[in-house]
Amino acid sequence: MTRMALKEEVPPQLRWIVRYFTKIDEVIDLLVRMEKRQIELLEIIAGRPPTVAPAPPVAPPRVVVLPPVPAAPAEWKPVTDRLDKIFMELGVVGEDLKEVKATLAPILLRANGYHVETIDLTTARTDAEFTALQGFALTVFKCGGTIGLKFNAKSEDKITIDALTYPQMLLVDWFDFTKVYVTNTAQSGLSATLISWKR
């Protein structure tokens, strides 16, 4: 006899009962199939052709109507900012969150532009000025030889950078500059690639 589809409201605390009886139905179906196979094997052993038992009726799936999920409050919005997610995990919310973000705002800078400068080290130079390299951070993306860098003025101390093996890179950040001075000896076939990051 075919069972009718059952629609019922199941409160959350009783949903385990639905899962329990669903498992019982699966076990009963498995036992029926095992009994059928056992009969076939016994008939083969006795030398008689196996008889195929009619398949048991398949019960329709149970339909469980779950309660609707409450809608999100009107003021709710998903957290997409990585810092906000970190602060939420740390329990920093509300006015405390606003204060912390305001404190970090001058430090956590994001670039909205950049400039790539590839310098041929075959030509020797002393304090050669590169005004296109300006911003708040500089990445030495590649360096095949040795170069010296000064920021903003020739009178500043020189930063000497030896050859880097990719993916090695060097980053100078949290520093505003409007030009870079480059010094290098003649190094045939070598070059350096610098990237300046701008606000």
C-alpha positions as CSV (number, residue, x, y, z in Angstrom):
1,M,0.0,0.0,0.0
2,T,1.5,3.3,-1.0
3,R,1.9,5.8,1.8
4,M,0.8,9.3,1.1
5,A,3.3,12.2,1.3
6,L,3.3,13.5,4.8
7,K,3.5,17.2,5.4
8,E,4.1,18.2,9.0
9,E,5.4,21.1,10.9
10,V,8.4,19.9,12.9
11,P,9.8,22.1,15.6
12,P,13.6,22.3,15.7
13,Q,13.9,20.2,18.9
14,L,12.1,17.3,17.3
15,R,13.9,17.2,13.9
16,W,16.2,14.4,15.1
17,I,13.1,12.2,15.2
18,V,12.5,12.7,11.5
19,R,16.1,11.8,10.8
20,Y,15.8,8.7,13.0
21,F,12.7,7.3,11.2
22,T,14.3,8.1,7.9
23,K,17.2,5.9,8.8
24,I,14.9,3.1,9.9
25,D,13.2,3.2,6.5
26,E,16.6,2.8,4.8
27,V,17.5,-0.2,7.1
28,I,14.2,-1.9,6.2
29,D,14.8,-1.4,2.5
30,L,18.3,-2.9,2.9
31,L,16.9,-6.0,4.8
32,V,14.3,-6.6,2.0
33,R,17.0,-6.5,-0.6
34,M,19.2,-8.9,1.4
35,E,16.3,-11.3,1.8
36,K,15.6,-11.3,-1.9
37,R,19.3,-12.0,-2.7
38,Q,19.3,-14.8,-0.2
39,I,16.4,-16.5,-1.9
40,E,18.0,-16.3,-5.3
41,L,21.3,-17.8,-3.9
42,L,19.4,-20.8,-2.3
43,E,17.5,-21.5,-5.6
44,I,20.8,-21.4,-7.5
45,I,22.4,-23.9,-5.0
46,A,19.3,-26.2,-5.4
47,G,19.7,-26.2,-9.2
48,R,16.5,-24.3,-9.9
49,P,16.3,-21.1,-11.8
50,P,15.9,-18.2,-9.5
51,T,12.6,-16.6,-9.2
52,V,12.4,-12.8,-9.2
53,A,10.3,-11.5,-6.3
54,P,8.3,-8.5,-7.1
55,A,9.9,-5.3,-6.0
56,P,8.4,-3.8,-2.9
57,P,6.5,-0.6,-3.4
58,V,8.6,2.5,-3.1
59,A,7.4,4.8,-0.5
60,P,7.2,8.5,-1.5
61,P,9.7,10.8,0.2
62,R,8.6,12.5,3.3
63,V,8.0,16.2,3.0
64,V,9.0,18.1,6.1
65,V,8.0,21.7,6.2
66,L,10.6,23.7,8.2
67,P,9.8,27.0,9.8
68,P,10.8,30.0,7.7
69,V,14.1,31.6,8.4
70,P,13.7,35.0,10.0
71,A,14.7,37.9,7.8
72,A,17.8,40.0,8.6
73,P,17.2,43.3,10.4
74,A,17.0,46.3,8.1
75,E,20.2,47.7,9.5
76,W,22.1,44.5,9.0
77,K,24.8,44.2,6.3
78,P,27.4,41.5,5.5
79,V,30.9,42.1,6.9
80,T,33.2,42.3,3.9
81,D,36.1,44.4,5.2
82,R,38.9,42.2,6.4
83,L,39.7,44.5,9.3
84,D,36.1,44.5,10.5
85,K,36.1,40.6,10.4
86,I,39.3,40.5,12.5
87,F,37.9,43.1,15.0
88,M,34.6,41.1,15.3
89,E,36.6,37.9,16.1
90,L,38.5,39.9,18.8
91,G,35.2,41.3,20.2
92,V,35.9,44.9,19.2
93,V,32.5,46.4,18.2
94,G,30.5,49.5,18.4
95,E,32.2,52.7,19.5
96,D,35.4,50.8,20.3
97,L,35.6,49.6,16.7
98,K,35.2,53.2,15.4
99,E,37.9,54.4,17.7
100,V,40.4,51.7,16.8
101,K,39.8,52.2,13.0
102,A,40.2,55.9,13.3
103,T,43.6,55.4,15.1
104,L,44.8,52.9,12.5
105,A,43.6,55.0,9.5
106,P,46.8,57.0,9.0
107,I,48.9,53.8,9.2
108,L,46.9,51.4,7.0
109,L,47.4,53.1,3.7
110,R,46.0,51.7,0.4
111,A,47.6,52.6,-2.9
112,N,45.4,53.9,-5.8
113,G,48.2,54.2,-8.3
114,Y,51.7,53.0,-9.1
115,H,54.7,53.5,-11.4
116,V,57.1,50.9,-12.7
117,E,60.7,52.0,-13.5
118,T,63.2,49.6,-15.1
119,I,66.8,50.8,-14.7
120,D,69.5,49.5,-17.0
121,L,72.6,48.9,-14.8
122,T,74.9,48.7,-17.9
123,T,75.3,52.5,-17.6
124,A,77.1,53.8,-14.5
125,R,75.4,56.7,-12.7
126,T,75.8,58.7,-9.5
127,D,72.7,60.1,-7.8
128,A,70.7,60.0,-11.0
129,E,67.3,61.6,-10.3
130,F,64.1,59.7,-11.0
131,T,61.1,62.0,-10.3
132,A,58.5,59.5,-11.6
133,L,59.3,57.4,-8.6
134,Q,57.2,59.0,-5.9
135,G,54.6,57.9,-3.4
136,F,54.5,56.4,0.1
137,A,56.1,53.0,-0.6
138,L,58.7,51.6,-3.0
139,T,59.2,47.9,-4.0
140,V,62.5,46.7,-5.4
141,F,60.8,44.1,-7.6
142,K,63.9,42.8,-9.3
143,C,67.6,43.6,-8.9
144,G,70.2,41.8,-11.0
145,G,73.2,43.7,-9.6
146,T,74.0,46.3,-6.8
147,I,72.4,49.7,-6.6
148,G,72.2,52.5,-4.1
149,L,69.0,54.5,-3.4
150,K,68.4,57.9,-1.8
151,F,65.0,59.4,-1.2
152,N,64.0,63.0,-1.7
153,A,67.5,64.6,-1.5
154,K,71.1,63.7,-2.5
155,S,72.2,64.6,1.0
156,E,70.3,61.6,2.5
157,D,72.0,58.4,3.5
158,K,72.4,55.9,0.7
159,I,70.6,52.5,0.9
160,T,72.7,49.9,-0.8
161,I,70.8,47.0,-2.3
162,D,72.6,43.9,-3.4
163,A,71.4,41.5,-6.1
164,L,68.1,39.8,-5.3
165,T,67.1,36.3,-6.4
166,Y,63.4,36.1,-7.5
167,P,61.0,35.9,-5.7
168,Q,63.1,37.9,-3.3
169,M,61.9,41.5,-3.1
170,L,62.6,44.6,-0.9
171,L,59.9,47.0,0.3
172,V,60.4,50.5,1.7
173,D,57.1,51.8,3.1
174,W,55.5,54.2,5.6
175,F,57.6,56.9,4.0
176,D,56.5,59.8,1.7
177,F,58.9,60.7,-1.1
178,T,58.8,62.7,-4.3
179,K,61.9,61.5,-6.0
180,V,64.5,58.8,-5.9
181,Y,68.3,59.1,-6.6
182,V,70.0,56.0,-8.0
183,T,73.7,55.2,-7.9
184,N,75.3,52.2,-9.6
185,T,78.5,51.0,-11.2
186,A,78.5,49.7,-14.8
187,Q,77.1,46.2,-14.6
188,S,76.8,44.7,-18.1
189,G,73.5,43.0,-19.0
190,L,71.9,43.7,-15.6
191,S,68.9,45.7,-14.6
192,A,66.7,46.7,-11.7
193,T,62.9,47.2,-11.6
194,L,61.4,49.6,-9.0
195,I,57.7,50.1,-8.3
196,S,56.5,53.2,-6.5
197,W,53.1,53.1,-4.8
198,K,50.9,56.2,-4.7
199,R,47.8,57.3,-2.8
